[in-house]
């Protein structure tokens, strides 16, 4: 299992990857969402506040887990991440 510091917290939980005030949010991600913006298509883990913002902008919630997610695989180049719910 490969973790990237920018995508996970010290306890291995996925971080919220949505941008707020020109920085990544970084809270524990409890939702997986699909959405598009000016940069293209995104499938990312986000916190509740960021999820609400994305959904009001037309995004779709794909999965939800109260304990959060772990990042199981990080690709090289254009990053691809596989999120697994924490049991």
N, CA, C and O of each residue as an XYZ file, in Angstrom:
348
protein
N       0.841     -1.165      0.000
C       0.000      0.000      0.000
C       0.893      1.237      0.000
O       1.821      1.351      0.801
N       0.601      2.140     -0.892
C       1.407      3.338     -1.016
C       0.587      4.545     -0.569
O      -0.532      4.750     -1.039
N       1.144      5.337      0.336
C       0.463      6.547      0.798
C       1.259      7.756      0.367
O       2.489      7.743      0.394
N       0.568      8.785     -0.022
C       1.217     10.054     -0.295
C       0.799     11.012      0.787
O      -0.386     11.126      1.101
N       1.756     11.699      1.357
C       1.490     12.614      2.464
C       0.425     13.643      2.090
O      -0.374     14.048      2.935
N       0.415     14.059      0.840
C      -0.543     15.070      0.424
C      -1.969     14.540      0.330
O      -2.914     15.326      0.269
N      -2.141     13.210      0.319
C      -3.467     12.629      0.174
C      -3.990     11.955      1.434
O      -5.184     11.668      1.522
N      -3.122     11.693      2.418
C      -3.549     10.993      3.627
C      -3.071     11.724      4.879
O      -2.080     12.454      4.864
N      -3.817     11.498      5.966
C      -3.394     12.016      7.251
C      -2.459     11.004      7.901
O      -2.246      9.921      7.356
N      -1.901     11.341      9.052
C      -0.953     10.436      9.708
C      -1.586      9.106     10.078
O      -0.895      8.087     10.113
N      -2.886      9.092     10.356
C      -3.557      7.842     10.716
C      -3.994      7.040      9.489
O      -4.660      6.015      9.637
N      -3.637      7.481      8.288
C      -3.941      6.735      7.072
C      -5.277      7.069      6.446
O      -5.615      6.499      5.408
N      -6.052      7.967      7.031
C      -7.336      8.345      6.451
C      -7.124      9.360      5.333
O      -6.234     10.208      5.392
N      -7.971      9.243      4.313
C      -7.865     10.148      3.169
C      -8.224     11.570      3.575
O      -9.150     11.797      4.354
N      -7.475     12.516      3.035
C      -7.746     13.936      3.267
C      -8.747     14.444      2.245
O      -8.860     13.905      1.144
N      -9.473     15.490      2.625
C     -10.333     16.199      1.686
C      -9.436     16.897      0.678
O      -8.550     17.659      1.062
N      -9.654     16.647     -0.596
C      -8.802     17.192     -1.637
C      -9.387     18.415     -2.330
O      -8.816     18.913     -3.301
N     -10.522     18.901     -1.836
C     -11.154     20.065     -2.451
C     -10.419     21.340     -2.043
O      -9.895     21.431     -0.933
N     -10.383     22.308     -2.929
C      -9.689     23.566     -2.642
C     -10.630     24.568     -1.984
O     -11.753     24.773     -2.446
N     -10.160     25.196     -0.891
C     -10.870     26.268     -0.208
C      -9.861     27.385      0.013
O      -8.778     27.150      0.547
N     -10.206     28.568     -0.386
C      -9.323     29.724     -0.206
C      -7.933     29.466     -0.783
O      -6.925     29.797     -0.160
N      -7.887     28.885     -1.955
C      -6.649     28.610     -2.694
C      -5.745     27.572     -2.040
O      -4.574     27.468     -2.405
N      -6.263     26.792     -1.074
C      -5.495     25.711     -0.453
C      -6.378     24.485     -0.346
O      -7.605     24.591     -0.319
N      -5.745     23.310     -0.286
C      -6.515     22.091     -0.067
C      -7.105     22.113      1.325
O      -6.460     22.582      2.263
N      -8.315     21.616      1.476
C      -9.025     21.623      2.754
C      -8.272     20.803      3.805
O      -7.916     21.334      4.857
N      -8.025     19.515      3.536
C      -7.224     18.680      4.421
C      -7.962     18.000      5.554
O      -7.346     17.242      6.303
N      -9.267     18.238      5.713
C     -10.023     17.535      6.755
C     -10.193     16.067      6.386
O      -9.880     15.671      5.263
N     -10.686     15.257      7.320
C     -10.939     13.840      7.035
C     -12.046     13.738      5.992
O     -13.123     14.308      6.165
N     -11.782     13.018      4.921
C     -12.739     12.851      3.832
C     -13.704     11.713      4.156
O     -13.283     10.589      4.425
N     -14.993     12.014      4.127
C     -16.012     11.016      4.423
C     -16.957     10.770      3.256
O     -17.900      9.988      3.375
N     -16.713     11.433      2.131
C     -17.567     11.299      0.952
C     -16.702     11.203     -0.296
O     -15.644     11.826     -0.382
N     -17.163     10.418     -1.255
C     -16.550     10.389     -2.583
C     -17.523     11.065     -3.530
O     -18.709     10.736     -3.545
N     -17.035     12.000     -4.313
C     -17.895     12.732     -5.230
C     -17.313     12.727     -6.635
O     -16.103     12.610     -6.829
N     -18.212     12.858     -7.612
C     -17.843     13.077     -9.003
C     -18.329     14.460     -9.369
O     -19.470     14.818     -9.077
N     -17.470     15.243    -10.008
C     -17.908     16.553    -10.482
C     -16.953     17.067    -11.541
O     -15.823     16.596    -11.666
N     -17.427     18.039    -12.296
C     -16.585     18.690    -13.287
C     -16.498     20.172    -12.944
O     -17.430     20.751    -12.386
N     -15.377     20.768    -13.285
C     -15.202     22.207    -13.130
C     -14.345     22.709    -14.281
O     -14.193     22.009    -15.282
N     -13.788     23.896    -14.165
C     -12.996     24.464    -15.252
C     -11.728     23.671    -15.546
O     -11.106     23.871    -16.589
N     -11.334     22.770    -14.638
C     -10.140     21.961    -14.856
C     -10.462     20.564    -15.376
O      -9.547     19.806    -15.696
N     -11.729     20.213    -15.466
C     -12.100     18.905    -15.994
C     -12.880     18.067    -15.001
O     -13.500     18.588    -14.073
N     -12.840     16.747    -15.211
C     -13.591     15.786    -14.405
C     -12.796     15.410    -13.158
O     -11.576     15.252    -13.218
N     -13.494     15.266    -12.024
C     -12.838     14.894    -10.778
C     -13.615     13.778    -10.086
O     -14.846     13.779    -10.069
N     -12.884     12.839     -9.525
C     -13.421     11.820     -8.623
C     -12.556     11.951     -7.383
O     -11.418     11.481     -7.371
N     -13.081     12.585     -6.337
C     -12.239     12.868     -5.192
C     -12.965     12.686     -3.868
O     -14.192     12.721     -3.786
N     -12.151     12.490     -2.838
C     -12.646     12.354     -1.471
C     -12.747     13.744     -0.858
O     -11.826     14.551     -0.975
N     -13.866     14.016     -0.205
C     -14.083     15.347      0.369
C     -14.758     15.254      1.735
O     -15.348     14.230      2.081
N     -14.664     16.341      2.510
C     -15.350     16.436      3.804
C     -16.798     16.887      3.577
O     -17.204     17.137      2.443
N     -17.563     16.988      4.653
C     -18.981     17.320      4.526
C     -19.205     18.732      3.992
O     -20.066     18.936      3.135
N     -18.448     19.704      4.482
C     -18.625     21.085      4.016
C     -18.327     21.216      2.524
O     -19.072     21.861      1.786
N     -17.244     20.604      2.097
C     -16.872     20.674      0.683
C     -17.869     19.891     -0.174
O     -18.170     20.295     -1.297
N     -18.378     18.781      0.345
C     -19.385     18.004     -0.387
C     -20.621     18.845     -0.644
O     -21.162     18.839     -1.750
N     -21.072     19.571      0.374
C     -22.253     20.424      0.210
C     -22.023     21.473     -0.868
O     -22.912     21.753     -1.673
N     -20.834     22.046     -0.878
C     -20.499     23.051     -1.896
C     -20.482     22.439     -3.291
O     -20.981     23.047     -4.238
N     -19.916     21.251     -3.426
C     -19.836     20.591     -4.732
C     -21.215     20.178     -5.225
O     -21.525     20.334     -6.406
N     -22.052     19.646     -4.319
C     -23.388     19.196     -4.712
C     -24.237     20.378     -5.174
O     -24.991     20.254     -6.139
N     -24.123     21.521     -4.498
C     -24.882     22.695     -4.935
C     -24.384     23.213     -6.285
O     -25.106     23.920     -6.988
N     -23.156     22.860     -6.641
C     -22.592     23.266     -7.938
C     -22.849     22.227     -9.025
O     -22.376     22.387    -10.151
N     -23.587     21.169     -8.710
C     -23.938     20.167     -9.719
C     -23.188     18.863     -9.620
O     -23.317     18.028    -10.515
N     -22.407     18.642     -8.572
C     -21.685     17.389     -8.397
C     -22.582     16.274     -7.893
O     -23.726     16.517     -7.509
N     -22.071     15.060     -7.893
C     -22.830     13.886     -7.478
C     -22.041     13.109     -6.432
O     -20.849     12.855     -6.605
N     -22.718     12.730     -5.334
C     -22.088     11.919     -4.294
C     -22.135     10.460     -4.728
O     -23.205      9.926     -5.017
N     -20.972      9.820     -4.772
C     -20.867      8.427     -5.212
C     -20.922      7.481     -4.026
O     -21.591      6.449     -4.089
N     -20.219      7.822     -2.928
C     -20.157      6.958     -1.756
C     -20.006      7.803     -0.507
O     -19.577      8.956     -0.556
N     -20.373      7.191      0.622
C     -20.306      7.871      1.915
C     -19.892      6.850      2.962
O     -20.350      5.707      2.937
N     -19.019      7.264      3.891
C     -18.595      6.385      4.967
C     -18.269      7.241      6.183
O     -17.434      8.143      6.105
N     -18.920      6.964      7.300
C     -18.745      7.773      8.509
C     -17.324      7.724      9.051
O     -16.879      8.677      9.691
N     -16.599      6.627      8.808
C     -15.225      6.504      9.315
C     -14.188      7.030      8.334
O     -13.014      7.149      8.684
N     -14.599      7.342      7.127
C     -13.662      7.853      6.134
C     -13.158      6.769      5.201
O     -13.680      5.654      5.182
N     -12.133      7.109      4.424
C     -11.586      6.228      3.405
C     -10.069      6.167      3.515
O      -9.439      7.078      4.052
N      -9.495      5.098      3.008
C      -8.045      5.016      2.862
C      -7.722      5.057      1.374
O      -8.526      4.627      0.547
N      -6.552      5.571      1.039
C      -6.096      5.601     -0.346
C      -5.299      4.332     -0.577
O      -4.237      4.146      0.019
N      -5.796      3.469     -1.427
C      -5.163      2.172     -1.647
C      -4.126      2.181     -2.753
O      -3.196      1.375     -2.723
N      -4.258      3.066     -3.724
C      -3.312      3.054     -4.825
C      -3.178      4.467     -5.360
O      -4.170      5.170     -5.550
N      -1.962      4.869     -5.596
C      -1.706      6.183     -6.182
C      -0.912      5.969     -7.454
O       0.176      5.395     -7.427
N      -1.453      6.427     -8.558
C      -0.767      6.256     -9.833
C       0.309      7.303    -10.032
O       0.442      8.227     -9.229
N       1.062      7.163    -11.079
C       2.119      8.118    -11.402
C       1.655      8.997    -12.556
O       0.787      8.611    -13.339
N       2.237     10.169    -12.646
C       1.816     11.096    -13.692
C       0.459     11.664    -13.321
O       0.312     12.281    -12.267
N      -0.514     11.467    -14.158
C      -1.876     11.896    -13.856
C      -2.396     10.980    -12.757
O      -2.585      9.786    -12.986
N      -2.626     11.521    -11.581
C      -2.883     10.666    -10.419
C      -4.240      9.979    -10.490
O      -5.260     10.593    -10.804
N      -4.215      8.698    -10.192
C      -5.435      7.914    -10.050
C      -5.397      7.310     -8.657
O      -4.394      6.717     -8.261
N      -6.470      7.456     -7.925
C      -6.525      6.960     -6.561
C      -7.716      6.017     -6.405
O      -8.800      6.266     -6.931
N      -7.491      4.939     -5.675
C      -8.570      4.006     -5.360
C      -8.863      4.159     -3.874
O      -7.992      3.926     -3.035
N     -10.078      4.547     -3.555
C     -10.471      4.766     -2.171
C     -11.214      3.536     -1.644
O     -12.099      2.995     -2.306
N     -10.835      3.114     -0.448
C     -11.479      1.975      0.203
C     -12.092      2.438      1.507
O     -11.402      3.071      2.306
N     -13.374      2.145      1.759
C     -13.995      2.557      3.023
C     -13.328      1.888      4.203
O     -12.952      0.718      4.128
N     -13.178      2.622      5.295
C     -12.638      2.069      6.540
C     -13.766      1.360      7.262
O     -14.847      1.919      7.448
N     -13.512      0.134      7.666
C     -14.555     -0.666      8.327
C     -14.485     -0.519      9.818
O     -15.285     -1.119     10.537
